């Protein structure tokens, strides 16, 4: 039976709705098919209910446009257009020397021109990632689908916004993998100072035996989160010290770094953030207690179906300064990563788009979008991974 576009009488439904809302009638089942318009893909047509002769006219087109903006915006740095690689120069510390004034002898001199070259370490970032997508816009077919040039223009704008949204999500998800690779590389490196198992440390400190499940019980969570906040604050403070802590040391180069608070970045797993707000802030008079600095909530690290986990075979720099492919890291209960802003990032190398000439035979033109970008990790910068285990 063909579906028709009809105009419904709803007085009986309206009376029932009002009766139940005002208490004149008891709660009862309502059938809403005559009242509610539901999105569907079938195209219904029909005639007006008066003359039964004139077809109903399309009254309005809803252009569903909702711009999407990529997460992990903090990874974006200045664009790079020229050159095939980026180099990073660092100066290593050298040991102090004896004061030669104390060894002066008669009729002898001190050579004040002895050379002491700076110990410079150069690290290099190679490679670029590129991809494209394109969209086809027809001429005559769209003329019959819209009422005016303005409406057609809104349609084209909607299509282009969709392309923009897809590209934003592509940037976001590649940035997400950049963060996941940093986490996996640190885990594969297995540094005792860079991987903090917060439950293990908290249990050792308190004598408790909390698990990743029992820690969320109301009687456990507030105390744990207060300790966790102090732990994060301690790590944050320690990162401001000029030291070799929390970073990969290249053999033969004594590189000491410090990360001021304004140069620190914290990515924190979303459920933990929301639990903090619900379970702790509600019971804390000081509303500033659990506010972090440059922090971003992460809904999932790699897969939206397994949000607290990563499954990465990372690439990273080892202590010899060589690029290394690590072992496969399957890790759940990833809570947070705290890092220097230079530890990971994204830079656009060359992004552009252009339309093709109009295809007179086919009646259409294409618009191509080309993207070349670089995602990078620097393991010689400070970064700490927190696991809920």
C-alpha positions in Angstrom: 0.0 0.0 0.0 1.4 3.3 -1.0 2.2 5.8 1.7 0.6 9.2 1.5 1.3 12.5 3.0 -1.8 13.3 5.0 -3.2 15.9 7.4 -4.3 14.3 10.7 -7.0 15.3 13.2 -5.4 15.1 16.6 -8.2 16.4 18.9 -8.6 13.0 20.6 -4.9 12.6 21.2 -4.7 16.2 22.4 -7.5 15.6 24.9 -5.8 12.5 26.2 -2.5 14.3 26.6 -4.1 17.2 28.5 -6.2 14.9 30.6 -3.1 12.9 31.8 -1.0 16.0 32.2 -3.6 17.7 34.4 -4.6 14.7 36.5 -8.1 14.3 35.2 -7.1 10.9 33.7 -4.8 8.2 34.9 -1.5 7.3 33.2 -2.3 5.3 30.1 -0.7 4.3 26.8 -0.5 7.0 24.2 -0.3 6.2 20.5 1.6 9.1 18.9 1.8 8.2 15.2 -0.8 10.9 14.4 1.1 13.6 16.4 4.8 13.1 16.0 6.7 13.5 12.8 9.6 11.0 12.6 12.5 11.2 10.2 12.2 8.4 7.5 13.7 7.8 4.1 10.5 7.0 2.2 9.1 9.8 0.1 5.4 10.3 0.7 3.3 12.2 -1.8 -0.4 13.1 -1.7 -3.1 15.5 -2.7 -4.5 18.4 -0.7 -7.5 17.3 1.4 -9.9 19.9 -0.1 -9.8 19.7 -3.9 -8.2 16.2 -3.9 -6.6 17.3 -7.2 -3.5 19.5 -6.6 -0.4 17.8 -5.4 1.1 19.1 -2.2 4.1 21.4 -2.7 7.4 20.9 -0.9 7.2 23.6 1.7 10.7 23.7 3.1 14.1 22.0 3.1 16.0 21.6 6.3 19.7 21.8 5.7 21.4 19.8 8.5 24.6 21.7 9.2 26.5 21.4 12.5 30.2 22.3 12.2 32.6 19.8 13.9 35.8 21.0 15.5 38.7 18.6 16.1 39.8 17.8 19.6 43.5 17.7 20.6 43.9 21.3 19.2 46.8 21.7 21.7 49.0 19.6 19.4 48.8 22.0 16.5 52.0 24.1 16.0 53.2 26.4 13.3 52.8 25.4 9.6 55.9 24.2 7.7 55.9 24.5 3.9 59.5 24.0 2.7 62.2 21.4 3.5 62.1 17.6 3.8 62.9 17.4 7.5 62.8 19.3 10.8 65.8 19.4 13.1 65.9 20.1 16.8 69.1 21.4 18.4 69.8 21.0 22.1 72.8 21.8 24.3 74.0 19.2 26.9 75.4 20.2 30.2 79.1 19.8 31.0 80.8 19.2 34.3 82.2 22.1 36.3 86.0 22.7 36.3 88.5 23.4 39.0 89.2 27.1 39.5 92.7 27.5 38.0 93.5 30.6 40.2 94.2 28.2 43.0 97.0 26.4 41.1 99.0 29.4 40.0 102.8 29.1 40.4 105.6 31.7 40.0 106.9 32.2 36.5 104.1 30.1 35.0 101.0 31.1 33.2 97.5 29.8 32.7 96.2 29.2 29.2 92.9 31.1 29.0 92.3 30.1 25.4 91.8 26.4 25.9 88.8 25.3 23.8 85.7 23.9 25.4 83.2 23.2 22.6 79.5 23.1 23.5 78.0 19.6 23.4 75.2 20.0 20.8 72.7 17.3 20.1 70.7 17.4 16.9 67.6 15.3 16.6 65.7 15.1 13.3 62.0 14.6 12.4 61.4 13.1 9.0 58.4 12.2 6.9 55.1 13.6 5.9 51.6 12.1 5.7 49.4 12.9 2.8 45.9 12.0 1.6 43.1 13.5 -0.5 39.3 13.4 -0.9 37.0 14.9 -3.5 33.3 15.7 -4.0 31.2 15.9 -7.1 28.7 18.7 -7.7 26.1 18.3 -10.5 24.4 21.1 -12.4 21.1 20.1 -14.0 20.1 17.5 -11.4 20.2 20.0 -8.6 18.3 22.5 -10.6 15.2 20.3 -10.3 15.6 19.6 -6.6 15.6 23.2 -5.2 13.4 26.2 -5.5 16.0 28.9 -6.0 19.7 29.6 -6.4 19.8 30.6 -2.8 18.5 27.2 -1.7 20.9 25.5 -4.0 23.7 27.5 -2.5 22.7 26.4 0.9 22.8 22.8 -0.3 26.4 23.2 -1.6 27.3 24.9 1.6 26.0 21.9 3.6 28.0 19.5 1.4 31.2 21.5 1.8 30.6 21.7 5.6 30.4 17.9 5.6 33.7 17.7 3.9 35.2 20.1 6.4 33.7 18.1 9.3 35.3 14.9 7.9 38.7 16.6 7.5 38.5 17.9 11.1 37.8 14.4 12.4 40.7 13.0 10.3 43.0 15.6 11.9 41.6 14.7 15.4 42.0 11.0 15.0 45.5 11.2 13.7 46.3 13.5 16.6 44.7 10.9 18.9 47.1 8.2 17.6 50.0 10.6 18.1 49.1 10.8 21.8 48.6 7.0 21.9 52.0 6.4 20.4 53.6 8.6 23.0 51.9 6.6 25.7 52.8 3.3 24.1 56.4 4.3 23.5 56.9 5.3 27.2 55.3 2.0 28.3 57.6 0.0 26.0 60.6 1.9 27.3 59.5 0.8 30.8 61.0 3.7 32.7 60.2 3.5 36.4 59.9 7.3 36.7 57.8 7.8 33.5 55.1 5.2 34.2 53.1 5.6 37.4 50.7 2.8 38.5 48.6 5.0 40.7 46.5 2.2 42.3 49.6 0.2 43.2 51.3 3.2 44.7 48.2 4.2 46.6 47.7 0.7 48.0 51.3 0.5 49.0 51.0 3.8 50.8 47.7 3.1 52.6 47.8 -0.7 53.0 44.5 -1.0 51.1 43.9 -3.5 48.2 41.8 -1.4 45.8 41.2 -2.5 42.3 40.3 -0.5 39.1 36.7 -1.4 40.0 36.5 -1.1 43.8 38.3 2.3 43.8 35.1 3.8 42.4 33.0 2.8 45.5 31.9 5.9 47.4 33.9 5.1 50.5 37.1 4.7 48.5 37.0 7.2 45.7 37.2 10.5 47.5 40.3 9.7 49.4 41.9 8.1 46.4 41.2 11.1 44.1 42.5 13.6 46.7 45.7 11.6 46.8 45.8 11.4 43.0 45.4 15.1 42.7 48.3 15.6 45.0 50.3 13.1 43.0 49.6 14.9 39.7 50.5 18.2 41.4 53.8 16.7 42.7 54.7 15.5 39.2 53.8 18.9 37.8 56.0 20.6 40.2 58.9 18.1 39.6 58.7 18.8 35.9 59.5 22.5 36.6 62.9 21.4 38.0 65.8 21.4 35.5 66.7 17.7 35.5 66.9 14.5 33.5 63.8 13.1 35.1 60.8 12.0 33.0 62.7 12.0 29.7 64.7 9.8 27.4 68.4 10.4 27.8 70.6 10.0 24.7 73.8 8.3 25.6 76.8 10.6 25.8 74.7 13.8 26.1 73.7 15.1 29.5 70.5 16.9 28.5 68.7 18.5 31.4 65.3 20.0 30.8 62.6 21.8 32.7 58.9 22.3 31.8 57.3 25.4 33.4 53.6 25.0 34.2 52.5 27.1 31.3 54.3 24.6 29.1 52.7 21.6 30.6 49.9 19.7 29.0 47.6 17.1 30.7 45.3 14.7 28.9 42.9 13.0 31.4 40.5 10.2 30.8 37.0 11.5 30.8 35.2 9.2 33.3 37.9 10.0 35.9 37.3 13.7 35.3 33.5 13.4 35.7 33.9 11.1 38.8 36.1 13.8 40.3 33.4 16.4 39.7 30.6 14.3 41.0 32.2 12.5 43.9 34.7 14.9 45.2 33.9 18.5 44.3 30.4 18.0 45.7 32.0 17.3 49.1 34.7 19.9 48.9 34.2 23.5 50.0 37.2 24.7 48.0 36.0 24.6 44.3 39.5 25.3 43.1 40.8 22.1 44.7 40.7 19.9 41.6 41.2 22.3 38.8 44.1 21.6 36.5 46.0 23.9 34.2 46.2 23.2 30.5 44.1 20.1 30.6 41.9 18.3 28.0 39.4 15.6 28.7 39.8 12.5 26.5 36.7 10.5 25.9 38.7 7.6 24.4 42.4 7.0 23.7 42.2 5.0 20.5 38.9 3.1 20.1 35.5 4.5 21.1 34.4 0.9 21.8 37.3 0.3 24.2 37.8 3.8 25.5 40.4 3.3 28.3 42.7 1.2 26.2 45.4 1.4 23.6 46.7 -1.2 21.2 49.8 0.2 19.5 53.1 -1.0 18.2 55.0 2.3 18.9 57.9 4.0 17.2 60.2 6.0 19.4 63.8 7.1 20.0 65.9 4.9 22.3 68.9 5.8 24.5 71.2 5.4 21.5 69.4 8.1 19.6 68.0 5.6 17.0 64.5 5.3 15.9 63.0 2.0 17.3 59.9 0.0 16.6 58.7 -1.3 19.9 56.7 -4.3 20.9 53.0 -4.4 20.6 51.5 -2.6 23.6 48.0 -3.6 24.7 47.2 -1.5 27.7 43.9 -0.8 29.5 43.2 1.5 32.4 45.1 4.4 30.8 44.3 7.3 33.1 46.4 10.3 31.9 49.5 11.6 30.3 51.3 14.7 31.5 53.8 16.1 29.1 55.8 19.1 27.8 54.1 20.9 24.9 57.1 19.9 22.7 56.7 16.2 23.4 54.1 15.7 20.7 52.5 17.7 18.1 51.0 18.2 14.6 52.0 20.6 11.9 50.3 21.2 8.6 52.8 21.2 5.7 50.6 21.9 2.8 46.8 21.9 2.7 44.9 23.1 -0.4 41.8 22.6 -2.4 40.8 23.4 -6.0 37.8 22.7 -8.3 38.2 21.0 -11.7 36.9 22.7 -14.9 33.3 22.1 -15.6 32.7 18.8 -17.4 30.4 19.8 -20.3 29.6 16.2 -21.3 28.7 15.0 -17.8 27.3 18.3 -16.4 29.4 18.3 -13.2 32.6 19.5 -11.6 34.8 18.0 -8.9 36.4 19.7 -5.9 39.6 18.1 -4.6 41.1 18.5 -1.2 44.8 17.6 -0.6 46.4 17.3 2.8 50.0 17.0 3.7 50.8 17.0 7.4 53.3 15.8 10.0 52.5 14.2 13.4 55.5 13.8 15.7 56.7 12.6 19.1 59.8 13.7 20.9 60.7 11.3 23.7 63.6 13.4 24.8 61.0 15.8 26.2 59.4 15.3 29.6 56.2 13.1 29.7 54.7 10.9 32.4 52.0 8.2 31.9 49.5 7.4 34.7 47.8 4.0 34.7 44.8 3.1 36.9 46.4 -0.2 38.1 
